[in-house]
Amino acid sequence: MKAAAAVAPKATVLAVTSGKGGVGKTFFSANLAAALARLGERVLVLDADLGLANLDVVLNLHPKITLHDVFTGKASLDEAILPAPGGFSVLLAGSGLVEYSRLTPHVREQLVEIIDRVAPRFDRILLDTGAGISDVVLHAISLADDVLVIATPEPTSMTDAYATIKLLATQQGRRAIRIVVNQVSVAGEGRTIRNQLQLVVDRFVTPRLDDGSAVALEMQGEIPTDPAVREAVQRRTLLLDRLPGSRAALAVAAIAARMAA
């Protein structure tokens, strides 16, 4: 009897998203990728913010080929996958491309195909989505195994994070959503914010779910406000490379270790 062919393992796909911009989502994605790479994982960060991409700015990269070129057939997927500082790979998107600000059938199909093609090559794929709840953002999240929402202690960030969580639970059937709270002022503030969000979700979201199950917000960690972050951003370098002993860098490394475990 002929043995069945072994199925190649595929990457775990994690969508990193936020309800509003300016919460450090892309910066976190890049440094998380570097931390996971240091733990031995093969990591790809795909810039899924197709219309307002800025991962290249954070990493100080100047790509000649982007996802736009792959979508239009001007370049191959292999040509678009680039090495990044920190030991991981990136698939960068072009910025200011109006045609990718809405979810067309072409964009939908291309994203699915690209993730399917790169998944066997990596251990983990991070989708750095746009902020908010546009069709493009929600579609990118729908392609992920897990989703991580970045929030800050600002009331507007918390409100928008709740709106995102509500949509993911009601429209995509998400029952476990990871949470990271950035820019906390005191230790434990992130856990307090997660608990506040959980209370609101339990009260207003869970009762609306047809299957009667609860939505669990899984705290992944908190990142303190740290002047080292601003310095790294201004110099367009990874925090884990420039100031690996800073409080924020150590917090990101701890989150990565928790995920890898």
ABEGO torsion letter per residue (X at the ends): XBBBBBBBBBBBBBBBBBABBGAGAAAAAAAAAAAAAAAGBBBBBBBABAABBAAAAAAGBBBABBAAAAAAGABBAAAABBBBBGGBBBBBBBBGBAAAABBBAAAAAAAAAAAAAAAAABABBBBBBBBEABAAAAAAAAABABBBBBBBABAAAAAAAAAAAAAAAAAAGBABBBBBBBGBABBGAAAAAAAAAAAAAAAAAAAABAAGBBBBBBBAEBBBBBAAAAAAAAAGBBAAAABAABAAAAAAAAAAAAAAX
